[in-house]
Amino acid sequence: MSGLSSAANIPELRKRIIFTLLMLMVYRMGVQIPTPGINGEALAAFFAKNAGTLFGMFNMFSGGALENFSIFALGIMPYISASIIIQLLTVVIPQLEALSKEGESGRRKITQYTRYGTVALSLIQGMFIATGLEGMAGPSGEAIVLVPGLQFKLMTVITLTSGTAFIMWLGEQMTERGIGNGISLIIFAGIVARMPAAIANTAQLVKAGELPIVFIPVLVAMMFGVVGFIIFVETAQRRIPIQYAKRVVGRKVYGGQSSHLPLKINISGVIPPIFASSIMMFPATIGSFIQIDWVQRVSAALSPGTIYYYTLFVGFIVFFCFFYTAVTFKPDDVAENLKKNGGFVPGIRPGKKTSEFIDKVLTRLTVVGAIYLSVVCVMPTLLINKFNVPFYFGGTALLIVVGVSIDTISQIESHLVMRNYEGFLKAGRIKGRR
C-alpha cells in the first residue's frame, strides 16, 4: 500500500498509470460492440455448448469478445502468433537474424514485419470465421448469420482485421506511453474481466446445492497456494557465477569483478501451454462439426478427463518447452559474448566448454520448468472434471495473470527507484550547473 501511495505522488508515473487504465477501458468498451449481421442469442448458445473446444480457449483469451462476436473478436492472438512466427523464422532466415543483431533499427524493422504478419493472419482468420459462421446454427437450429453472402464476409473480414489492428495499436501505445507490457496487459484484462461472472456462477452452484459449500474454503486455500507457487517459480533464478579478468587500458584498470548469469527456471514462459492447449482442443473442435463415428470416438478419447488427453497434453508441454528454449536461448552466443568481454565461469574454460556447461544447466532447468508447467496446467482440468469447479482455476490463464502482475509491479518499482535515486542526488553537495 505504501508503494501505491508513493506511485500516486510521482506525476509522471501517475500519468502513465491513468493512461494505461484509460486504454484498457477503451479495449473493454470495444469488446461490447457487436459485429453487424449476427444473431447474438444463437451465437451465445453455440459457445455455451462448445465451451471445452478451441472456441472456448480463444474466447477466454479475448475476454468474451469472441462469444459476443464483437469488433475485437479475434483479440490479440493474431499478433502473438505473428510474433512467434517471426521469432522462429529469425533462426531459419539469415537476413532476419542479421536484422535482429542491428540494434534499434533492426528491431523496428522486425516489428514492422510483425505488424504486416498480424494483418495477414487477421485477414485469413476473419475469412475462415465468416465462412464458418454461415454454416453454423444454434442448439435449436436457428441460423447464426442473419443474411449470409459475399457482403457479410467482406464486412466481417474488414471489421475483425481493423479491430485487431486497433488492439495492436493500443498495446503499443500502452507500452510506450503507459507502464509497459501493453500486449500482455490486454490479455490480462480479458482474463480478469471474466472473474466476476465466474464467481457469480460459483455462488449459483452453491445455492443450488450442486457444489458443496464446505469445498469453497478448500478451493480458496488451494488458489492462494497455487498463486504463491507460481510466483516462487517465476521469480526463481539459477545464477551461474561469472568472473571478469582485469584489463589495463592506459592508466585505468577494468574488470576484475564478479557477477552472475541469471537463468530462469521457466524460460519459455506461457508459450508451451498455449500451443499444447491449441493442439489438444482441435479434436473436440473437429468433433463438434463432423458427425462421423470414428471422428466422434477419437474426439471422445482425447477430451479432457481421459488418460490419453493428460498424457498427450503433458507430452506437448514438455516438447514445446525444450523447442522454444532451444530457439530463443543460444548457449554458444552467450559463451562467445562472455569470451569477448573477458568473462569466464570459474573452473570452466572459455569458449566451447563454457557453452557445454551452460547448455547442461539449461537442460536441467528446462526439465524442472516443464514439470512445473505440466502440474499447474493439469490441475485445473482435474478440478473441473472431478469436482465440477465452474471456472478455469490455474493453468494458462493463471500463469498469464500472475506473470503479467509480476512484470507490471516490476515496471512500477523501476519508476519508484529512479525517483528515489533523483532525491538521493539532490541531497548531495554537487547539484550540477544551472
Secondary structure as UniProt FT lines:
FT   HELIX           2..8
FT   HELIX           11..31
FT   TURN            36..37
FT   HELIX           40..49
FT   TURN            50..52
FT   HELIX           54..61
FT   TURN            62..64
FT   HELIX           65..68
FT   TURN            71..76
FT   HELIX           77..92
FT   HELIX           94..100
FT   HELIX           104..134
FT   TURN            139..140
FT   HELIX           150..177
FT   HELIX           182..192
FT   TURN            193..194
FT   HELIX           195..208
FT   TURN            213..214
FT   HELIX           215..235
FT   STRAND          237..244
FT   STRAND          247..249
FT   TURN            250..251
FT   STRAND          252..254
FT   STRAND          258..264
FT   TURN            267..270
FT   HELIX           271..287
FT   TURN            288..289
FT   HELIX           293..301
FT   TURN            304..305
FT   HELIX           307..328
FT   HELIX           331..340
FT   TURN            341..342
FT   STRAND          343..344
FT   TURN            346..347
FT   TURN            350..351
FT   HELIX           352..387
FT   HELIX           395..426
//
